Amino acid sequence: MTDSPPSDGSVPARLITSEGREAAVKRLTAAFAEDAIAVEEFERRVAAVYKATSSETLAALTRDLPTGATGGSSVPARAEAS
């Protein structure tokens, strides 16, 4: 087997790392916590993350999420008293 590019000129899909899967699930979890996606959609997408074989598939599963759904802490920062 060789690592040559496909003969049709397309870019080969990149394989998924564990970190990539975890980041996608974290982003989906944040979107679910923010009520950006319903529980059924969350479950469907998380299952698809674990079935995915390329990073392009992961990107497609999170592409339409709000930009605030980054997977960071879902607890808002406390405002300081002035």
Jmol script that loads the backbone (N, CA, C; Angstrom):
load data "model"
ATOM      1  N   MET A   1       0.845  -1.182   0.000  1.00  0.00           N
ATOM      2  CA  MET A   1       0.000   0.000   0.000  1.00  0.00           C
ATOM      3  C   MET A   1       0.883   1.236   0.000  1.00  0.00           C
ATOM      4  N   THR A   2       0.487   2.250  -0.769  1.00  0.00           N
ATOM      5  CA  THR A   2       1.272   3.479  -0.841  1.00  0.00           C
ATOM      6  C   THR A   2       0.493   4.637  -0.267  1.00  0.00           C
ATOM      7  N   ASP A   3       1.209   5.714   0.034  1.00  0.00           N
ATOM      8  CA  ASP A   3       0.573   6.916   0.558  1.00  0.00           C
ATOM      9  C   ASP A   3       0.400   7.966  -0.527  1.00  0.00           C
ATOM     10  N   SER A   4       0.306   7.553  -1.765  1.00  0.00           N
ATOM     11  CA  SER A   4       0.152   8.514  -2.854  1.00  0.00           C
ATOM     12  C   SER A   4      -1.252   9.086  -2.860  1.00  0.00           C
ATOM     13  N   PRO A   5      -1.395  10.325  -3.350  1.00  0.00           N
ATOM     14  CA  PRO A   5      -2.722  10.950  -3.386  1.00  0.00           C
ATOM     15  C   PRO A   5      -3.637  10.232  -4.364  1.00  0.00           C
ATOM     16  N   PRO A   6      -4.938  10.376  -4.201  1.00  0.00           N
ATOM     17  CA  PRO A   6      -5.885   9.745  -5.125  1.00  0.00           C
ATOM     18  C   PRO A   6      -5.656  10.250  -6.547  1.00  0.00           C
ATOM     19  N   SER A   7      -5.869   9.384  -7.520  1.00  0.00           N
ATOM     20  CA  SER A   7      -5.631   9.749  -8.918  1.00  0.00           C
ATOM     21  C   SER A   7      -6.643  10.758  -9.449  1.00  0.00           C
ATOM     22  N   ASP A   8      -7.762  10.941  -8.779  1.00  0.00           N
ATOM     23  CA  ASP A   8      -8.765  11.890  -9.258  1.00  0.00           C
ATOM     24  C   ASP A   8      -8.475  13.320  -8.822  1.00  0.00           C
ATOM     25  N   GLY A   9      -7.374  13.540  -8.109  1.00  0.00           N
ATOM     26  CA  GLY A   9      -6.993  14.891  -7.698  1.00  0.00           C
ATOM     27  C   GLY A   9      -7.624  15.345  -6.393  1.00  0.00           C
ATOM     28  N   SER A  10      -8.497  14.521  -5.795  1.00  0.00           N
ATOM     29  CA  SER A  10      -9.118  14.913  -4.537  1.00  0.00           C
ATOM     30  C   SER A  10      -8.121  14.770  -3.393  1.00  0.00           C
ATOM     31  N   VAL A  11      -8.394  15.457  -2.318  1.00  0.00           N
ATOM     32  CA  VAL A  11      -7.541  15.393  -1.138  1.00  0.00           C
ATOM     33  C   VAL A  11      -8.003  14.217  -0.290  1.00  0.00           C
ATOM     34  N   PRO A  12      -7.078  13.350   0.124  1.00  0.00           N
ATOM     35  CA  PRO A  12      -7.501  12.207   0.949  1.00  0.00           C
ATOM     36  C   PRO A  12      -8.029  12.673   2.302  1.00  0.00           C
ATOM     37  N   ALA A  13      -9.016  11.949   2.823  1.00  0.00           N
ATOM     38  CA  ALA A  13      -9.609  12.288   4.124  1.00  0.00           C
ATOM     39  C   ALA A  13      -8.589  12.021   5.232  1.00  0.00           C
ATOM     40  N   ARG A  14      -8.571  12.906   6.221  1.00  0.00           N
ATOM     41  CA  ARG A  14      -7.687  12.709   7.374  1.00  0.00           C
ATOM     42  C   ARG A  14      -8.378  11.801   8.378  1.00  0.00           C
ATOM     43  N   LEU A  15      -7.603  10.888   8.956  1.00  0.00           N
ATOM     44  CA  LEU A  15      -8.154   9.994   9.972  1.00  0.00           C
ATOM     45  C   LEU A  15      -8.416  10.752  11.264  1.00  0.00           C
ATOM     46  N   ILE A  16      -9.319  10.235  12.060  1.00  0.00           N
ATOM     47  CA  ILE A  16      -9.734  10.883  13.303  1.00  0.00           C
ATOM     48  C   ILE A  16      -8.859  10.421  14.456  1.00  0.00           C
ATOM     49  N   THR A  17      -8.486  11.352  15.301  1.00  0.00           N
ATOM     50  CA  THR A  17      -7.770  11.014  16.528  1.00  0.00           C
ATOM     51  C   THR A  17      -8.780  10.936  17.672  1.00  0.00           C
ATOM     52  N   SER A  18      -8.371  10.332  18.772  1.00  0.00           N
ATOM     53  CA  SER A  18      -9.229  10.286  19.965  1.00  0.00           C
ATOM     54  C   SER A  18      -9.565  11.700  20.422  1.00  0.00           C
ATOM     55  N   GLU A  19      -8.578  12.585  20.336  1.00  0.00           N
ATOM     56  CA  GLU A  19      -8.798  13.976  20.745  1.00  0.00           C
ATOM     57  C   GLU A  19      -9.833  14.650  19.849  1.00  0.00           C
ATOM     58  N   GLY A  20      -9.817  14.324  18.568  1.00  0.00           N
ATOM     59  CA  GLY A  20     -10.791  14.886  17.640  1.00  0.00           C
ATOM     60  C   GLY A  20     -12.205  14.448  17.966  1.00  0.00           C
ATOM     61  N   ARG A  21     -12.345  13.168  18.280  1.00  0.00           N
ATOM     62  CA  ARG A  21     -13.667  12.658  18.674  1.00  0.00           C
ATOM     63  C   ARG A  21     -14.133  13.322  19.973  1.00  0.00           C
ATOM     64  N   GLU A  22     -13.229  13.393  20.953  1.00  0.00           N
ATOM     65  CA  GLU A  22     -13.585  14.002  22.234  1.00  0.00           C
ATOM     66  C   GLU A  22     -13.987  15.461  22.054  1.00  0.00           C
ATOM     67  N   ALA A  23     -13.285  16.193  21.204  1.00  0.00           N
ATOM     68  CA  ALA A  23     -13.613  17.598  20.964  1.00  0.00           C
ATOM     69  C   ALA A  23     -14.994  17.733  20.324  1.00  0.00           C
ATOM     70  N   ALA A  24     -15.314  16.847  19.391  1.00  0.00           N
ATOM     71  CA  ALA A  24     -16.625  16.896  18.738  1.00  0.00           C
ATOM     72  C   ALA A  24     -17.739  16.593  19.735  1.00  0.00           C
ATOM     73  N   VAL A  25     -17.544  15.582  20.577  1.00  0.00           N
ATOM     74  CA  VAL A  25     -18.555  15.240  21.585  1.00  0.00           C
ATOM     75  C   VAL A  25     -18.699  16.379  22.586  1.00  0.00           C
ATOM     76  N   LYS A  26     -17.591  16.991  22.963  1.00  0.00           N
ATOM     77  CA  LYS A  26     -17.634  18.111  23.906  1.00  0.00           C
ATOM     78  C   LYS A  26     -18.418  19.286  23.298  1.00  0.00           C
ATOM     79  N   ARG A  27     -18.200  19.539  22.033  1.00  0.00           N
ATOM     80  CA  ARG A  27     -18.922  20.630  21.358  1.00  0.00           C
ATOM     81  C   ARG A  27     -20.414  20.316  21.265  1.00  0.00           C
ATOM     82  N   LEU A  28     -20.748  19.071  20.950  1.00  0.00           N
ATOM     83  CA  LEU A  28     -22.159  18.671  20.905  1.00  0.00           C
ATOM     84  C   LEU A  28     -22.803  18.763  22.281  1.00  0.00           C
ATOM     85  N   THR A  29     -22.074  18.363  23.306  1.00  0.00           N
ATOM     86  CA  THR A  29     -22.584  18.442  24.676  1.00  0.00           C
ATOM     87  C   THR A  29     -22.862  19.888  25.066  1.00  0.00           C
ATOM     88  N   ALA A  30     -21.959  20.787  24.703  1.00  0.00           N
ATOM     89  CA  ALA A  30     -22.162  22.205  25.004  1.00  0.00           C
ATOM     90  C   ALA A  30     -23.393  22.742  24.274  1.00  0.00           C
ATOM     91  N   ALA A  31     -23.557  22.352  23.021  1.00  0.00           N
ATOM     92  CA  ALA A  31     -24.727  22.807  22.256  1.00  0.00           C
ATOM     93  C   ALA A  31     -26.017  22.266  22.869  1.00  0.00           C
ATOM     94  N   PHE A  32     -26.001  21.019  23.315  1.00  0.00           N
ATOM     95  CA  PHE A  32     -27.169  20.434  23.970  1.00  0.00           C
ATOM     96  C   PHE A  32     -27.471  21.156  25.277  1.00  0.00           C
ATOM     97  N   ALA A  33     -26.448  21.455  26.056  1.00  0.00           N
ATOM     98  CA  ALA A  33     -26.624  22.155  27.335  1.00  0.00           C
ATOM     99  C   ALA A  33     -27.184  23.557  27.128  1.00  0.00           C
ATOM    100  N   GLU A  34     -26.886  24.149  25.978  1.00  0.00           N
ATOM    101  CA  GLU A  34     -27.377  25.494  25.657  1.00  0.00           C
ATOM    102  C   GLU A  34     -28.718  25.458  24.928  1.00  0.00           C
ATOM    103  N   ASP A  35     -29.339  24.265  24.852  1.00  0.00           N
ATOM    104  CA  ASP A  35     -30.610  24.069  24.146  1.00  0.00           C
ATOM    105  C   ASP A  35     -30.537  24.418  22.664  1.00  0.00           C
ATOM    106  N   ALA A  36     -29.359  24.274  22.083  1.00  0.00           N
ATOM    107  CA  ALA A  36     -29.208  24.529  20.657  1.00  0.00           C
ATOM    108  C   ALA A  36     -29.635  23.322  19.825  1.00  0.00           C
ATOM    109  N   ILE A  37     -29.591  22.124  20.423  1.00  0.00           N
ATOM    110  CA  ILE A  37     -30.064  20.907  19.750  1.00  0.00           C
ATOM    111  C   ILE A  37     -30.884  20.078  20.735  1.00  0.00           C
ATOM    112  N   ALA A  38     -31.852  19.355  20.202  1.00  0.00           N
ATOM    113  CA  ALA A  38     -32.728  18.504  21.016  1.00  0.00           C
ATOM    114  C   ALA A  38     -31.999  17.223  21.396  1.00  0.00           C
ATOM    115  N   VAL A  39     -32.530  16.521  22.388  1.00  0.00           N
ATOM    116  CA  VAL A  39     -31.896  15.307  22.882  1.00  0.00           C
ATOM    117  C   VAL A  39     -31.766  14.249  21.787  1.00  0.00           C
ATOM    118  N   GLU A  40     -32.778  14.109  20.947  1.00  0.00           N
ATOM    119  CA  GLU A  40     -32.724  13.114  19.871  1.00  0.00           C
ATOM    120  C   GLU A  40     -31.605  13.446  18.886  1.00  0.00           C
ATOM    121  N   GLU A  41     -31.465  14.718  18.554  1.00  0.00           N
ATOM    122  CA  GLU A  41     -30.416  15.160  17.634  1.00  0.00           C
ATOM    123  C   GLU A  41     -29.038  14.975  18.275  1.00  0.00           C
ATOM    124  N   PHE A  42     -28.930  15.303  19.553  1.00  0.00           N
ATOM    125  CA  PHE A  42     -27.677  15.119  20.285  1.00  0.00           C
ATOM    126  C   PHE A  42     -27.262  13.644  20.249  1.00  0.00           C
ATOM    127  N   GLU A  43     -28.184  12.750  20.571  1.00  0.00           N
ATOM    128  CA  GLU A  43     -27.885  11.314  20.582  1.00  0.00           C
ATOM    129  C   GLU A  43     -27.491  10.815  19.194  1.00  0.00           C
ATOM    130  N   ARG A  44     -28.191  11.276  18.159  1.00  0.00           N
ATOM    131  CA  ARG A  44     -27.889  10.865  16.787  1.00  0.00           C
ATOM    132  C   ARG A  44     -26.489  11.314  16.388  1.00  0.00           C
ATOM    133  N   ARG A  45     -26.168  12.562  16.710  1.00  0.00           N
ATOM    134  CA  ARG A  45     -24.861  13.090  16.321  1.00  0.00           C
ATOM    135  C   ARG A  45     -23.718  12.450  17.108  1.00  0.00           C
ATOM    136  N   VAL A  46     -23.920  12.211  18.396  1.00  0.00           N
ATOM    137  CA  VAL A  46     -22.861  11.569  19.189  1.00  0.00           C
ATOM    138  C   VAL A  46     -22.603  10.161  18.641  1.00  0.00           C
ATOM    139  N   ALA A  47     -23.660   9.435  18.315  1.00  0.00           N
ATOM    140  CA  ALA A  47     -23.480   8.101  17.726  1.00  0.00           C
ATOM    141  C   ALA A  47     -22.709   8.203  16.412  1.00  0.00           C
ATOM    142  N   ALA A  48     -23.022   9.212  15.620  1.00  0.00           N
ATOM    143  CA  ALA A  48     -22.336   9.410  14.339  1.00  0.00           C
ATOM    144  C   ALA A  48     -20.862   9.765  14.541  1.00  0.00           C
ATOM    145  N   VAL A  49     -20.550  10.509  15.611  1.00  0.00           N
ATOM    146  CA  VAL A  49     -19.150  10.832  15.917  1.00  0.00           C
ATOM    147  C   VAL A  49     -18.355   9.554  16.097  1.00  0.00           C
ATOM    148  N   TYR A  50     -18.896   8.604  16.842  1.00  0.00           N
ATOM    149  CA  TYR A  50     -18.174   7.364  17.116  1.00  0.00           C
ATOM    150  C   TYR A  50     -18.122   6.426  15.918  1.00  0.00           C
ATOM    151  N   LYS A  51     -18.998   6.629  14.923  1.00  0.00           N
ATOM    152  CA  LYS A  51     -18.963   5.836  13.690  1.00  0.00           C
ATOM    153  C   LYS A  51     -18.111   6.501  12.611  1.00  0.00           C
ATOM    154  N   ALA A  52     -17.816   7.777  12.778  1.00  0.00           N
ATOM    155  CA  ALA A  52     -17.096   8.543  11.759  1.00  0.00           C
ATOM    156  C   ALA A  52     -15.697   7.991  11.533  1.00  0.00           C
ATOM    157  N   THR A  53     -15.234   8.113  10.288  1.00  0.00           N
ATOM    158  CA  THR A  53     -13.895   7.635   9.953  1.00  0.00           C
ATOM    159  C   THR A  53     -12.983   8.741   9.450  1.00  0.00           C
ATOM    160  N   SER A  54     -13.520   9.955   9.266  1.00  0.00           N
ATOM    161  CA  SER A  54     -12.669  11.053   8.797  1.00  0.00           C
ATOM    162  C   SER A  54     -12.976  12.342   9.549  1.00  0.00           C
ATOM    163  N   SER A  55     -11.995  13.205   9.588  1.00  0.00           N
ATOM    164  CA  SER A  55     -12.179  14.485  10.270  1.00  0.00           C
ATOM    165  C   SER A  55     -13.198  15.352   9.542  1.00  0.00           C
ATOM    166  N   GLU A  56     -13.358  15.155   8.254  1.00  0.00           N
ATOM    167  CA  GLU A  56     -14.359  15.907   7.499  1.00  0.00           C
ATOM    168  C   GLU A  56     -15.767  15.546   7.975  1.00  0.00           C
ATOM    169  N   THR A  57     -15.987  14.287   8.311  1.00  0.00           N
ATOM    170  CA  THR A  57     -17.282  13.859   8.839  1.00  0.00           C
ATOM    171  C   THR A  57     -17.547  14.514  10.188  1.00  0.00           C
ATOM    172  N   LEU A  58     -16.529  14.569  11.042  1.00  0.00           N
ATOM    173  CA  LEU A  58     -16.690  15.237  12.338  1.00  0.00           C
ATOM    174  C   LEU A  58     -17.042  16.702  12.149  1.00  0.00           C
ATOM    175  N   ALA A  59     -16.362  17.350  11.232  1.00  0.00           N
ATOM    176  CA  ALA A  59     -16.631  18.769  10.977  1.00  0.00           C
ATOM    177  C   ALA A  59     -18.077  18.971  10.530  1.00  0.00           C
ATOM    178  N   ALA A  60     -18.574  18.076   9.699  1.00  0.00           N
ATOM    179  CA  ALA A  60     -19.957  18.184   9.221  1.00  0.00           C
ATOM    180  C   ALA A  60     -20.968  18.029  10.356  1.00  0.00           C
ATOM    181  N   LEU A  61     -20.620  17.219  11.355  1.00  0.00           N
ATOM    182  CA  LEU A  61     -21.531  16.985  12.480  1.00  0.00           C
ATOM    183  C   LEU A  61     -21.634  18.169  13.426  1.00  0.00           C
ATOM    184  N   THR A  62     -20.666  19.075  13.375  1.00  0.00           N
ATOM    185  CA  THR A  62     -20.673  20.223  14.287  1.00  0.00           C
ATOM    186  C   THR A  62     -20.722  21.565  13.558  1.00  0.00           C
ATOM    187  N   ARG A  63     -20.691  21.536  12.242  1.00  0.00           N
ATOM    188  CA  ARG A  63     -20.606  22.764  11.440  1.00  0.00           C
ATOM    189  C   ARG A  63     -21.747  23.747  11.700  1.00  0.00           C
ATOM    190  N   ASP A  64     -22.957  23.257  11.916  1.00  0.00           N
ATOM    191  CA  ASP A  64     -24.117  24.141  12.061  1.00  0.00           C
ATOM    192  C   ASP A  64     -24.399  24.567  13.501  1.00  0.00           C
ATOM    193  N   LEU A  65     -23.529  24.184  14.431  1.00  0.00           N
ATOM    194  CA  LEU A  65     -23.748  24.558  15.833  1.00  0.00           C
ATOM    195  C   LEU A  65     -23.401  26.023  16.051  1.00  0.00           C
ATOM    196  N   PRO A  66     -24.052  26.654  17.022  1.00  0.00           N
ATOM    197  CA  PRO A  66     -23.725  28.049  17.325  1.00  0.00           C
ATOM    198  C   PRO A  66     -22.255  28.169  17.711  1.00  0.00           C
ATOM    199  N   THR A  67     -21.658  29.291  17.400  1.00  0.00           N
ATOM    200  CA  THR A  67     -20.235  29.476  17.695  1.00  0.00           C
ATOM    201  C   THR A  67     -19.961  29.465  19.185  1.00  0.00           C
ATOM    202  N   GLY A  68     -20.942  29.752  20.010  1.00  0.00           N
ATOM    203  CA  GLY A  68     -20.753  29.717  21.457  1.00  0.00           C
ATOM    204  C   GLY A  68     -20.656  28.305  22.007  1.00  0.00           C
ATOM    205  N   ALA A  69     -21.038  27.302  21.225  1.00  0.00           N
ATOM    206  CA  ALA A  69     -21.008  25.913  21.677  1.00  0.00           C
ATOM    207  C   ALA A  69     -19.621  25.329  21.428  1.00  0.00           C
ATOM    208  N   THR A  70     -18.677  25.763  22.224  1.00  0.00           N
ATOM    209  CA  THR A  70     -17.292  25.347  22.006  1.00  0.00           C
ATOM    210  C   THR A  70     -16.880  24.192  22.886  1.00  0.00           C
ATOM    211  N   GLY A  71     -17.676  23.855  23.864  1.00  0.00           N
ATOM    212  CA  GLY A  71     -17.315  22.766  24.752  1.00  0.00           C
ATOM    213  C   GLY A  71     -16.585  23.234  25.993  1.00  0.00           C
ATOM    214  N   GLY A  72     -16.549  24.528  26.187  1.00  0.00           N
ATOM    215  CA  GLY A  72     -15.932  25.067  27.401  1.00  0.00           C
ATOM    216  C   GLY A  72     -16.856  24.887  28.566  1.00  0.00           C
ATOM    217  N   SER A  73     -16.558  25.498  29.666  1.00  0.00           N
ATOM    218  CA  SER A  73     -17.386  25.393  30.856  1.00  0.00           C
ATOM    219  C   SER A  73     -18.775  25.937  30.578  1.00  0.00           C
ATOM    220  N   SER A  74     -19.792  25.205  31.001  1.00  0.00           N
ATOM    221  CA  SER A  74     -21.164  25.671  30.795  1.00  0.00           C
ATOM    222  C   SER A  74     -21.638  26.533  31.966  1.00  0.00           C
ATOM    223  N   VAL A  75     -20.772  26.736  32.945  1.00  0.00           N
ATOM    224  CA  VAL A  75     -21.120  27.562  34.083  1.00  0.00           C
ATOM    225  C   VAL A  75     -20.662  28.984  33.776  1.00  0.00           C
ATOM    226  N   PRO A  76     -21.587  29.941  33.759  1.00  0.00           N
ATOM    227  CA  PRO A  76     -21.177  31.313  33.439  1.00  0.00           C
ATOM    228  C   PRO A  76     -20.269  31.883  34.508  1.00  0.00           C
ATOM    229  N   ALA A  77     -19.373  32.755  34.066  1.00  0.00           N
ATOM    230  CA  ALA A  77     -18.465  33.410  35.004  1.00  0.00           C
ATOM    231  C   ALA A  77     -19.287  34.341  35.893  1.00  0.00           C
ATOM    232  N   ARG A  78     -18.934  34.402  37.147  1.00  0.00           N
ATOM    233  CA  ARG A  78     -19.635  35.232  38.099  1.00  0.00           C
ATOM    234  C   ARG A  78     -19.185  36.680  37.945  1.00  0.00           C
ATOM    235  N   ALA A  79     -20.116  37.592  37.869  1.00  0.00           N
ATOM    236  CA  ALA A  79     -19.772  39.009  37.750  1.00  0.00           C
ATOM    237  C   ALA A  79     -19.178  39.499  39.079  1.00  0.00           C
ATOM    238  N   GLU A  80     -18.152  40.271  38.976  1.00  0.00           N
ATOM    239  CA  GLU A  80     -17.518  40.803  40.183  1.00  0.00           C
ATOM    240  C   GLU A  80     -18.301  42.003  40.688  1.00  0.00           C
ATOM    241  N   ALA A  81     -18.420  42.105  42.002  1.00  0.00           N
ATOM    242  CA  ALA A  81     -19.117  43.246  42.606  1.00  0.00           C
ATOM    243  C   ALA A  81     -18.254  44.481  42.463  1.00  0.00           C
ATOM    244  N   SER A  82     -18.865  45.618  42.145  1.00  0.00           N
ATOM    245  CA  SER A  82     -18.071  46.832  42.004  1.00  0.00           C
ATOM    246  C   SER A  82     -18.203  47.716  43.215  1.00  0.00           C
TER     247      SER A  82
END
end "model"
wireframe off; spacefill off
backbone 0.3
color backbone group
